[in-house]
Amino acid sequence: MAARTVQLGASEPARHPLLVTADPDLLDDVLRVAAEIGVLIDVAPDPAAARRWYGAAPLVLVGIDLAAARGRARLAHRPAVVLVGRYAEPGPPDWAAADDLGVEHIVALPAGEPWLSERLRALTSSAPPGHIVAVLGGRGGAGASVFAAGLAVTAARAGWRTLLIDADPLGGGVDLVLGWESLDGLRWPALSEASGRVNPPSLVEVQPKRGELVVLSWDRGNVLTIPAEAMATALDAGRRGRDLVAVDLPRRLDDASLLALGEADRGYLVVPAELRACAAAARVAAVAGPHCPSLSAVVRGPAPGGLRAKEVAQALGLPLAGALRAEPRLAGALERGEPPAREGRGPLAELCQRLLDELGTELRRRHERGTAGRAGTGPARRRGTSDAADHRSVGDRRPR
């Protein structure tokens, strides 16, 4: 089923409608309705478990089985609360608890499924699309995969729903960069063979995932190319179901890579501050630039010849997005399976955070434009970042 049931934990922000019920039949009914329209549902088995997320969720569905318990739990009154239950008798149900809870609506299933579907659909129709960032290296070993992973990890730590796409079939794999190679989940070969449109919840549910970060990478089988249709499916799912999509692209651009570049809101070319790297990066920029007008340079130190970041960017004819100082401990951390920027400290984490702050500003502007003139819809239009997640949510190889 495309909708998910999550075990809410301290590091997971409330970003989806919250269903509070212990009735398995009601749970199945609501998840089925949500799955049909591609909406994720968070589930709490009782009011005590829901308390931390009750006020922040964009919509709360309280099962009739826990209506009395909800009242005893003394949860704060809030808008956008719906009482839902199974009721097959003719006429409206006589649920006296509705008055005590101050709910906005009563939904009796199955008759009320169309109303519930439209109410859930409204949560996604007003949400701004996710932001796509494309990352590619100026030469082999430039550090593009590490930079893309650092952006994704930093975003997930800040509560952004993030999809990291590994589009380089000849790379080592971003799952290895994260230390996620042992996680189960669908990889590119399987997705490339799939046909038709994939709902965002379906794609998110089957990929390797920890916390708010989902990864689409490669298995260790034969090298394959990514069909442009498969890339379009992944990007569409990311746009509709994630706040940020970071795509790690190969230097030799195929149809799928060019599609991703054309869809990207921002593009970053990672270039070591070395003369030969600049010469190679100039060729990459000449090919990628026309497909991604927002392409800018990330210049990585050290600079053995004394090249400055501004000089490198000027030589490439690109704006300078930022300079990455040398980070001697990073290579050892990656060998140990520690995700880059996991601790939120160091040159990589600092640059990623600054770039994401800029993206966050753009997301807020999109949100304001998308919700302008929709006064009165209340929490149904809520979308944004949250408190930083526990860094362990993006994982490492070390035993806990």
JOGI-V884851 format. One record per residue. N is the residue number from 1. RES is the residue in three letters. PSI is psi in radians with two decimals (NA if undefined). OMEGA is omega in whole degrees, 0 to 359 (999 if undefined). D_LAST is the distance of its C-alpha to the last C-alpha in whole Angstrom. Layout:
n=N res=RES psi=PSI omega=OMEGA d_last=D_LAST
n=N res=RES psi=PSI omega=OMEGA d_last=D_LAST
This chain:
n=1 res=MET psi=2.38 omega=188 d_last=31
n=2 res=ALA psi=-0.62 omega=177 d_last=30
n=3 res=ALA psi=2.67 omega=183 d_last=29
n=4 res=ARG psi=2.68 omega=169 d_last=26
n=5 res=THR psi=2.14 omega=182 d_last=24
n=6 res=VAL psi=2.62 omega=170 d_last=21
n=7 res=GLN psi=1.77 omega=186 d_last=19
n=8 res=LEU psi=2.34 omega=180 d_last=19
n=9 res=GLY psi=3.02 omega=187 d_last=16
n=10 res=ALA psi=-0.47 omega=184 d_last=17
n=11 res=SER psi=-0.03 omega=185 d_last=16
n=12 res=GLU psi=2.07 omega=180 d_last=19
n=13 res=PRO psi=2.76 omega=178 d_last=22
n=14 res=ALA psi=1.86 omega=183 d_last=25
n=15 res=ARG psi=-0.13 omega=185 d_last=27
n=16 res=HIS psi=2.86 omega=174 d_last=28
n=17 res=PRO psi=2.52 omega=182 d_last=31
n=18 res=LEU psi=2.16 omega=176 d_last=29
n=19 res=LEU psi=2.19 omega=179 d_last=31
n=20 res=VAL psi=1.81 omega=181 d_last=31
n=21 res=THR psi=2.66 omega=172 d_last=32
n=22 res=ALA psi=0.14 omega=181 d_last=31
n=23 res=ASP psi=1.93 omega=184 d_last=34
n=24 res=PRO psi=-0.58 omega=179 d_last=32
n=25 res=ASP psi=-0.74 omega=177 d_last=36
n=26 res=LEU psi=-0.71 omega=177 d_last=36
n=27 res=LEU psi=-0.83 omega=179 d_last=32
n=28 res=ASP psi=-0.72 omega=181 d_last=34
n=29 res=ASP psi=-0.81 omega=182 d_last=37
n=30 res=VAL psi=-0.74 omega=179 d_last=35
n=31 res=LEU psi=-0.62 omega=178 d_last=32
n=32 res=ARG psi=-0.78 omega=178 d_last=35
n=33 res=VAL psi=-0.75 omega=181 d_last=37
n=34 res=ALA psi=-0.68 omega=181 d_last=35
n=35 res=ALA psi=-0.61 omega=182 d_last=34
n=36 res=GLU psi=-0.43 omega=180 d_last=37
n=37 res=ILE psi=0.13 omega=174 d_last=37
n=38 res=GLY psi=0.69 omega=179 d_last=34
n=39 res=VAL psi=2.31 omega=176 d_last=32
n=40 res=LEU psi=2.47 omega=180 d_last=29
n=41 res=ILE psi=2.24 omega=170 d_last=29
n=42 res=ASP psi=2.46 omega=186 d_last=26
n=43 res=VAL psi=2.30 omega=172 d_last=26
n=44 res=ALA psi=2.32 omega=185 d_last=26
n=45 res=PRO psi=-0.17 omega=178 d_last=27
n=46 res=ASP psi=2.86 omega=182 d_last=28
n=47 res=PRO psi=-0.59 omega=180 d_last=30
n=48 res=ALA psi=-0.73 omega=179 d_last=27
n=49 res=ALA psi=-0.46 omega=182 d_last=24
n=50 res=ALA psi=-0.21 omega=191 d_last=26
n=51 res=ARG psi=-0.81 omega=186 d_last=27
n=52 res=ARG psi=-0.53 omega=185 d_last=25
n=53 res=TRP psi=-0.03 omega=187 d_last=26
n=54 res=TYR psi=-0.74 omega=183 d_last=30
n=55 res=GLY psi=-0.46 omega=187 d_last=31
n=56 res=ALA psi=-0.36 omega=182 d_last=30
n=57 res=ALA psi=2.49 omega=181 d_last=30
n=58 res=PRO psi=-0.40 omega=179 d_last=33
n=59 res=LEU psi=2.41 omega=178 d_last=34
n=60 res=VAL psi=2.20 omega=175 d_last=34
n=61 res=LEU psi=2.03 omega=181 d_last=35
n=62 res=VAL psi=2.12 omega=178 d_last=35
n=63 res=GLY psi=2.51 omega=181 d_last=36
n=64 res=ILE psi=-0.42 omega=180 d_last=39
n=65 res=ASP psi=-0.40 omega=181 d_last=37
n=66 res=LEU psi=0.25 omega=182 d_last=35
n=67 res=ALA psi=-0.79 omega=180 d_last=38
n=68 res=ALA psi=-0.73 omega=178 d_last=39
n=69 res=ALA psi=-0.61 omega=177 d_last=36
n=70 res=ARG psi=-0.72 omega=178 d_last=35
n=71 res=GLY psi=-0.73 omega=180 d_last=38
n=72 res=ARG psi=-0.46 omega=182 d_last=37
n=73 res=ALA psi=-0.18 omega=178 d_last=34
n=74 res=ARG psi=0.72 omega=173 d_last=36
n=75 res=LEU psi=2.52 omega=184 d_last=34
n=76 res=ALA psi=2.51 omega=175 d_last=36
n=77 res=HIS psi=2.45 omega=181 d_last=39
n=78 res=ARG psi=2.80 omega=174 d_last=38
n=79 res=PRO psi=3.10 omega=175 d_last=40
n=80 res=ALA psi=0.84 omega=173 d_last=39
n=81 res=VAL psi=2.25 omega=182 d_last=38
n=82 res=VAL psi=2.30 omega=176 d_last=39
n=83 res=LEU psi=2.18 omega=186 d_last=40
n=84 res=VAL psi=2.48 omega=179 d_last=40
n=85 res=GLY psi=2.97 omega=178 d_last=40
n=86 res=ARG psi=2.29 omega=185 d_last=42
n=87 res=TYR psi=1.95 omega=185 d_last=46
n=88 res=ALA psi=0.00 omega=182 d_last=48
n=89 res=GLU psi=2.73 omega=176 d_last=52
n=90 res=PRO psi=2.59 omega=179 d_last=54
n=91 res=GLY psi=2.95 omega=181 d_last=54
n=92 res=PRO psi=2.62 omega=178 d_last=52
n=93 res=PRO psi=2.62 omega=177 d_last=49
n=94 res=ASP psi=1.41 omega=182 d_last=50
n=95 res=TRP psi=1.61 omega=184 d_last=47
n=96 res=ALA psi=-0.41 omega=181 d_last=48
n=97 res=ALA psi=-0.35 omega=182 d_last=44
n=98 res=ALA psi=-0.69 omega=180 d_last=45
n=99 res=ASP psi=-0.70 omega=181 d_last=47
n=100 res=ASP psi=-0.60 omega=183 d_last=45
n=101 res=LEU psi=-0.30 omega=182 d_last=42
n=102 res=GLY psi=0.72 omega=184 d_last=44
n=103 res=VAL psi=2.72 omega=179 d_last=42
n=104 res=GLU psi=-0.38 omega=184 d_last=44
n=105 res=HIS psi=2.67 omega=173 d_last=45
n=106 res=ILE psi=2.28 omega=180 d_last=44
n=107 res=VAL psi=2.03 omega=176 d_last=43
n=108 res=ALA psi=2.06 omega=181 d_last=45
n=109 res=LEU psi=2.49 omega=14 d_last=43
n=110 res=PRO psi=-0.16 omega=186 d_last=45
n=111 res=ALA psi=-0.56 omega=184 d_last=48
n=112 res=GLY psi=0.17 omega=182 d_last=45
n=113 res=GLU psi=-0.73 omega=178 d_last=43
n=114 res=PRO psi=-0.72 omega=179 d_last=45
n=115 res=TRP psi=-0.78 omega=181 d_last=45
n=116 res=LEU psi=-0.70 omega=179 d_last=41
n=117 res=SER psi=-0.78 omega=180 d_last=41
n=118 res=GLU psi=-0.63 omega=179 d_last=43
n=119 res=ARG psi=-0.70 omega=177 d_last=41
n=120 res=LEU psi=-0.66 omega=180 d_last=38
n=121 res=ARG psi=-0.58 omega=181 d_last=39
n=122 res=ALA psi=-0.46 omega=180 d_last=40
n=123 res=LEU psi=-0.57 omega=182 d_last=37
n=124 res=THR psi=-0.48 omega=183 d_last=36
n=125 res=SER psi=-0.48 omega=181 d_last=40
n=126 res=SER psi=-0.04 omega=182 d_last=40
n=127 res=ALA psi=2.40 omega=178 d_last=37
n=128 res=PRO psi=2.65 omega=179 d_last=37
n=129 res=PRO psi=2.75 omega=178 d_last=36
n=130 res=GLY psi=2.81 omega=181 d_last=33
n=131 res=HIS psi=2.32 omega=180 d_last=33
n=132 res=ILE psi=2.27 omega=178 d_last=33
n=133 res=VAL psi=2.23 omega=178 d_last=32
n=134 res=ALA psi=2.38 omega=180 d_last=33
n=135 res=VAL psi=2.31 omega=175 d_last=32
n=136 res=LEU psi=2.75 omega=184 d_last=34
n=137 res=GLY psi=2.56 omega=178 d_last=34
n=138 res=GLY psi=-0.43 omega=173 d_last=38
n=139 res=ARG psi=2.98 omega=177 d_last=37
n=140 res=GLY psi=2.38 omega=180 d_last=35
n=141 res=GLY psi=0.32 omega=182 d_last=32
n=142 res=ALA psi=-0.37 omega=182 d_last=32
n=143 res=GLY psi=0.34 omega=182 d_last=29
n=144 res=ALA psi=-0.72 omega=181 d_last=29
n=145 res=SER psi=-0.70 omega=178 d_last=26
n=146 res=VAL psi=-0.71 omega=179 d_last=24
n=147 res=PHE psi=-0.76 omega=179 d_last=26
n=148 res=ALA psi=-0.74 omega=178 d_last=26
n=149 res=ALA psi=-0.68 omega=178 d_last=22
n=150 res=GLY psi=-0.72 omega=176 d_last=22
n=151 res=LEU psi=-0.79 omega=182 d_last=25
n=152 res=ALA psi=-0.76 omega=180 d_last=23
n=153 res=VAL psi=-0.76 omega=180 d_last=19
n=154 res=THR psi=-0.74 omega=178 d_last=21
n=155 res=ALA psi=-0.77 omega=181 d_last=23
n=156 res=ALA psi=-0.65 omega=178 d_last=20
n=157 res=ARG psi=-0.54 omega=180 d_last=19
n=158 res=ALA psi=0.05 omega=178 d_last=22
n=159 res=GLY psi=0.09 omega=177 d_last=22
n=160 res=TRP psi=2.34 omega=172 d_last=24
n=161 res=ARG psi=2.01 omega=194 d_last=24
n=162 res=THR psi=2.40 omega=173 d_last=24
n=163 res=LEU psi=2.16 omega=177 d_last=25
n=164 res=LEU psi=2.08 omega=183 d_last=24
n=165 res=ILE psi=2.18 omega=175 d_last=27
n=166 res=ASP psi=1.86 omega=184 d_last=27
n=167 res=ALA psi=0.21 omega=182 d_last=31
n=168 res=ASP psi=1.76 omega=183 d_last=31
n=169 res=PRO psi=-0.33 omega=181 d_last=32
n=170 res=LEU psi=0.09 omega=177 d_last=32
n=171 res=GLY psi=3.03 omega=180 d_last=29
n=172 res=GLY psi=-0.28 omega=179 d_last=26
n=173 res=GLY psi=2.19 omega=180 d_last=24
n=174 res=VAL psi=-0.33 omega=175 d_last=22
n=175 res=ASP psi=-0.59 omega=175 d_last=19
n=176 res=LEU psi=-0.63 omega=177 d_last=19
n=177 res=VAL psi=-0.65 omega=181 d_last=19
n=178 res=LEU psi=-0.28 omega=188 d_last=16
n=179 res=GLY psi=0.49 omega=185 d_last=14
n=180 res=TRP psi=0.21 omega=188 d_last=15
n=181 res=GLU psi=-0.37 omega=181 d_last=17
n=182 res=SER psi=-0.07 omega=180 d_last=16
n=183 res=LEU psi=2.43 omega=176 d_last=16
n=184 res=ASP psi=2.66 omega=177 d_last=19
n=185 res=GLY psi=2.85 omega=181 d_last=21
n=186 res=LEU psi=2.37 omega=177 d_last=25
n=187 res=ARG psi=3.11 omega=184 d_last=26
n=188 res=TRP psi=-0.84 omega=184 d_last=29
n=189 res=PRO psi=-0.74 omega=180 d_last=31
n=190 res=ALA psi=-0.72 omega=180 d_last=31
n=191 res=LEU psi=-0.63 omega=180 d_last=32
n=192 res=SER psi=-0.50 omega=180 d_last=35
n=193 res=GLU psi=-0.27 omega=181 d_last=36
n=194 res=ALA psi=2.56 omega=178 d_last=36
n=195 res=SER psi=2.73 omega=178 d_last=39
n=196 res=GLY psi=3.13 omega=183 d_last=40
n=197 res=ARG psi=2.41 omega=179 d_last=38
n=198 res=VAL psi=2.18 omega=177 d_last=34
n=199 res=ASN psi=2.51 omega=178 d_last=34
n=200 res=PRO psi=-0.77 omega=178 d_last=31
n=201 res=PRO psi=-0.63 omega=179 d_last=29
n=202 res=SER psi=-0.80 omega=181 d_last=29
n=203 res=LEU psi=-0.78 omega=180 d_last=28
n=204 res=VAL psi=-0.68 omega=185 d_last=25
n=205 res=GLU psi=-0.54 omega=187 d_last=24
n=206 res=VAL psi=-0.11 omega=178 d_last=24
n=207 res=GLN psi=2.74 omega=170 d_last=23
n=208 res=PRO psi=2.32 omega=189 d_last=19
n=209 res=LYS psi=2.43 omega=168 d_last=18
n=210 res=ARG psi=2.29 omega=182 d_last=15
n=211 res=GLY psi=-2.27 omega=182 d_last=16
n=212 res=GLU psi=0.08 omega=184 d_last=20
n=213 res=LEU psi=2.22 omega=176 d_last=19
n=214 res=VAL psi=2.45 omega=183 d_last=21
n=215 res=VAL psi=2.31 omega=172 d_last=22
n=216 res=LEU psi=1.88 omega=186 d_last=25
n=217 res=SER psi=-2.80 omega=185 d_last=25
n=218 res=TRP psi=2.73 omega=168 d_last=26
n=219 res=ASP psi=-3.00 omega=182 d_last=26
n=220 res=ARG psi=0.44 omega=180 d_last=26
n=221 res=GLY psi=-2.67 omega=182 d_last=30
n=222 res=ASN psi=2.61 omega=178 d_last=33
n=223 res=VAL psi=2.26 omega=180 d_last=34
n=224 res=LEU psi=2.81 omega=170 d_last=35
n=225 res=THR psi=2.71 omega=179 d_last=37
n=226 res=ILE psi=2.07 omega=175 d_last=36
n=227 res=PRO psi=2.49 omega=180 d_last=39
n=228 res=ALA psi=-0.59 omega=180 d_last=40
n=229 res=GLU psi=-0.69 omega=179 d_last=40
n=230 res=ALA psi=-0.69 omega=177 d_last=36
n=231 res=MET psi=-0.73 omega=179 d_last=35
n=232 res=ALA psi=-0.67 omega=178 d_last=38
n=233 res=THR psi=-0.80 omega=181 d_last=36
n=234 res=ALA psi=-0.75 omega=180 d_last=32
n=235 res=LEU psi=-0.69 omega=179 d_last=34
n=236 res=ASP psi=-0.74 omega=178 d_last=36
n=237 res=ALA psi=-0.71 omega=178 d_last=32
n=238 res=GLY psi=-0.75 omega=178 d_last=31
n=239 res=ARG psi=-0.75 omega=188 d_last=34
n=240 res=ARG psi=-0.38 omega=187 d_last=34
n=241 res=GLY psi=-0.03 omega=183 d_last=30
n=242 res=ARG psi=2.77 omega=174 d_last=28
n=243 res=ASP psi=-0.58 omega=182 d_last=29
n=244 res=LEU psi=2.38 omega=173 d_last=28
n=245 res=VAL psi=2.04 omega=177 d_last=29
n=246 res=ALA psi=2.18 omega=184 d_last=28
n=247 res=VAL psi=2.10 omega=177 d_last=30
n=248 res=ASP psi=1.92 omega=188 d_last=29
n=249 res=LEU psi=2.66 omega=174 d_last=33
n=250 res=PRO psi=2.84 omega=177 d_last=34
n=251 res=ARG psi=-0.59 omega=176 d_last=37
n=252 res=ARG psi=1.84 omega=191 d_last=40
n=253 res=LEU psi=2.13 omega=175 d_last=40
n=254 res=ASP psi=-3.00 omega=183 d_last=41
n=255 res=ASP psi=-0.72 omega=181 d_last=42
n=256 res=ALA psi=-0.70 omega=180 d_last=38
n=257 res=SER psi=-0.72 omega=179 d_last=38
n=258 res=LEU psi=-0.62 omega=176 d_last=41
n=259 res=LEU psi=-0.79 omega=180 d_last=40
n=260 res=ALA psi=-0.72 omega=178 d_last=37
n=261 res=LEU psi=-0.74 omega=180 d_last=39
n=262 res=GLY psi=-0.49 omega=179 d_last=41
n=263 res=GLU psi=-0.27 omega=188 d_last=39
n=264 res=ALA psi=2.40 omega=173 d_last=37
n=265 res=ASP psi=-0.54 omega=176 d_last=38
n=266 res=ARG psi=2.55 omega=175 d_last=37
n=267 res=GLY psi=2.41 omega=180 d_last=36
n=268 res=TYR psi=2.20 omega=175 d_last=35
n=269 res=LEU psi=1.99 omega=183 d_last=36
n=270 res=VAL psi=2.15 omega=187 d_last=34
n=271 res=VAL psi=2.13 omega=171 d_last=36
n=272 res=PRO psi=2.58 omega=182 d_last=36
n=273 res=ALA psi=1.12 omega=180 d_last=38
n=274 res=GLU psi=2.63 omega=186 d_last=40
n=275 res=LEU psi=-0.87 omega=182 d_last=44
n=276 res=ARG psi=-0.57 omega=177 d_last=43
n=277 res=ALA psi=-0.67 omega=178 d_last=40
n=278 res=CYS psi=-0.70 omega=179 d_last=43
n=279 res=ALA psi=-0.74 omega=178 d_last=45
n=280 res=ALA psi=-0.71 omega=181 d_last=43
n=281 res=ALA psi=-0.53 omega=179 d_last=41
n=282 res=ALA psi=-0.63 omega=178 d_last=45
n=283 res=ARG psi=-0.73 omega=179 d_last=45
n=284 res=VAL psi=-0.76 omega=181 d_last=42
n=285 res=ALA psi=-0.63 omega=180 d_last=43
n=286 res=ALA psi=-0.58 omega=179 d_last=47
n=287 res=VAL psi=-0.76 omega=186 d_last=45
n=288 res=ALA psi=-0.59 omega=186 d_last=42
n=289 res=GLY psi=-0.82 omega=181 d_last=44
n=290 res=PRO psi=-0.42 omega=180 d_last=47
n=291 res=HIS psi=-0.25 omega=183 d_last=44
n=292 res=CYS psi=1.51 omega=183 d_last=42
n=293 res=PRO psi=-0.38 omega=182 d_last=44
n=294 res=SER psi=0.13 omega=183 d_last=41
n=295 res=LEU psi=2.29 omega=178 d_last=40
n=296 res=SER psi=2.91 omega=187 d_last=39
n=297 res=ALA psi=2.39 omega=168 d_last=38
n=298 res=VAL psi=1.96 omega=186 d_last=35
n=299 res=VAL psi=2.17 omega=186 d_last=36
n=300 res=ARG psi=2.25 omega=176 d_last=33
n=301 res=GLY psi=3.03 omega=5 d_last=34
n=302 res=PRO psi=2.96 omega=180 d_last=35
n=303 res=ALA psi=1.58 omega=185 d_last=38
n=304 res=PRO psi=-0.49 omega=180 d_last=40
n=305 res=GLY psi=0.09 omega=178 d_last=43
n=306 res=GLY psi=0.24 omega=178 d_last=43
n=307 res=LEU psi=2.34 omega=177 d_last=43
n=308 res=ARG psi=2.70 omega=184 d_last=42
n=309 res=ALA psi=-0.73 omega=180 d_last=40
n=310 res=LYS psi=-0.65 omega=179 d_last=43
n=311 res=GLU psi=-0.70 omega=178 d_last=45
n=312 res=VAL psi=-0.83 omega=181 d_last=43
n=313 res=ALA psi=-0.73 omega=179 d_last=43
n=314 res=GLN psi=-0.70 omega=179 d_last=47
n=315 res=ALA psi=-0.55 omega=180 d_last=47
n=316 res=LEU psi=-0.20 omega=183 d_last=45
n=317 res=GLY psi=0.53 omega=182 d_last=47
n=318 res=LEU psi=2.64 omega=171 d_last=44
n=319 res=PRO psi=2.67 omega=178 d_last=43
n=320 res=LEU psi=2.01 omega=177 d_last=40
n=321 res=ALA psi=-0.58 omega=181 d_last=37
n=322 res=GLY psi=2.86 omega=177 d_last=35
n=323 res=ALA psi=2.40 omega=179 d_last=35
n=324 res=LEU psi=1.99 omega=175 d_last=31
n=325 res=ARG psi=2.75 omega=178 d_last=31
n=326 res=ALA psi=2.47 omega=181 d_last=30
n=327 res=GLU psi=1.47 omega=190 d_last=26
n=328 res=PRO psi=-0.56 omega=184 d_last=26
n=329 res=ARG psi=-0.14 omega=185 d_last=22
n=330 res=LEU psi=-0.76 omega=183 d_last=21
n=331 res=ALA psi=-0.76 omega=179 d_last=22
n=332 res=GLY psi=-0.67 omega=179 d_last=20
n=333 res=ALA psi=-0.69 omega=179 d_last=17
n=334 res=LEU psi=-0.67 omega=178 d_last=18
n=335 res=GLU psi=-0.52 omega=178 d_last=18
n=336 res=ARG psi=0.00 omega=179 d_last=14
n=337 res=GLY psi=0.37 omega=179 d_last=14
n=338 res=GLU psi=2.10 omega=182 d_last=13
n=339 res=PRO psi=2.47 omega=178 d_last=15
n=340 res=PRO psi=2.48 omega=179 d_last=19
n=341 res=ALA psi=0.31 omega=184 d_last=19
n=342 res=ARG psi=-0.66 omega=183 d_last=16
n=343 res=GLU psi=-0.16 omega=181 d_last=16
n=344 res=GLY psi=0.27 omega=180 d_last=20
n=345 res=ARG psi=2.76 omega=178 d_last=22
n=346 res=GLY psi=2.92 omega=183 d_last=24
n=347 res=PRO psi=-0.75 omega=181 d_last=27
n=348 res=LEU psi=-0.85 omega=181 d_last=25
n=349 res=ALA psi=-0.69 omega=181 d_last=24
n=350 res=GLU psi=-0.76 omega=179 d_last=27
n=351 res=LEU psi=-0.75 omega=179 d_last=29
n=352 res=CYS psi=-0.73 omega=180 d_last=27
n=353 res=GLN psi=-0.71 omega=180 d_last=27
n=354 res=ARG psi=-0.77 omega=179 d_last=31
n=355 res=LEU psi=-0.65 omega=178 d_last=31
n=356 res=LEU psi=-0.56 omega=175 d_last=29
n=357 res=ASP psi=-0.72 omega=178 d_last=31
n=358 res=GLU psi=-0.74 omega=177 d_last=35
n=359 res=LEU psi=-0.67 omega=179 d_last=33
n=360 res=GLY psi=-0.67 omega=177 d_last=33
n=361 res=THR psi=-0.73 omega=179 d_last=36
n=362 res=GLU psi=-0.68 omega=178 d_last=37
n=363 res=LEU psi=-0.72 omega=179 d_last=35
n=364 res=ARG psi=-0.67 omega=178 d_last=37
n=365 res=ARG psi=-0.72 omega=177 d_last=40
n=366 res=ARG psi=-0.77 omega=181 d_last=40
n=367 res=HIS psi=-0.75 omega=180 d_last=39
n=368 res=GLU psi=-0.71 omega=178 d_last=42
n=369 res=ARG psi=-0.66 omega=182 d_last=44
n=370 res=GLY psi=-0.46 omega=183 d_last=43
n=371 res=THR psi=-0.04 omega=179 d_last=43
n=372 res=ALA psi=2.29 omega=178 d_last=46
n=373 res=GLY psi=0.07 omega=180 d_last=49
n=374 res=ARG psi=0.57 omega=182 d_last=46
n=375 res=ALA psi=2.43 omega=177 d_last=47
n=376 res=GLY psi=-0.15 omega=180 d_last=46
n=377 res=THR psi=-0.20 omega=172 d_last=43
n=378 res=GLY psi=-2.52 omega=186 d_last=41
n=379 res=PRO psi=-0.24 omega=181 d_last=37
n=380 res=ALA psi=-0.31 omega=180 d_last=38
n=381 res=ARG psi=0.19 omega=182 d_last=38
n=382 res=ARG psi=2.35 omega=174 d_last=35
n=383 res=ARG psi=2.39 omega=178 d_last=33
n=384 res=GLY psi=-2.92 omega=180 d_last=31
n=385 res=THR psi=3.05 omega=183 d_last=28
n=386 res=SER psi=-3.09 omega=175 d_last=25
n=387 res=ASP psi=2.63 omega=182 d_last=23
n=388 res=ALA psi=2.44 omega=178 d_last=20
n=389 res=ALA psi=2.75 omega=173 d_last=17
n=390 res=ASP psi=2.28 omega=184 d_last=14
n=391 res=HIS psi=-0.38 omega=180 d_last=13
n=392 res=ARG psi=-0.23 omega=181 d_last=10
n=393 res=SER psi=-0.38 omega=178 d_last=12
n=394 res=VAL psi=-0.09 omega=164 d_last=13
n=395 res=GLY psi=2.83 omega=167 d_last=10
n=396 res=ASP psi=-3.12 omega=184 d_last=10
n=397 res=ARG psi=-0.16 omega=186 d_last=9
n=398 res=ARG psi=2.46 omega=177 d_last=6
n=399 res=PRO psi=2.61 omega=180 d_last=4
n=400 res=ARG psi=NA omega=999 d_last=0
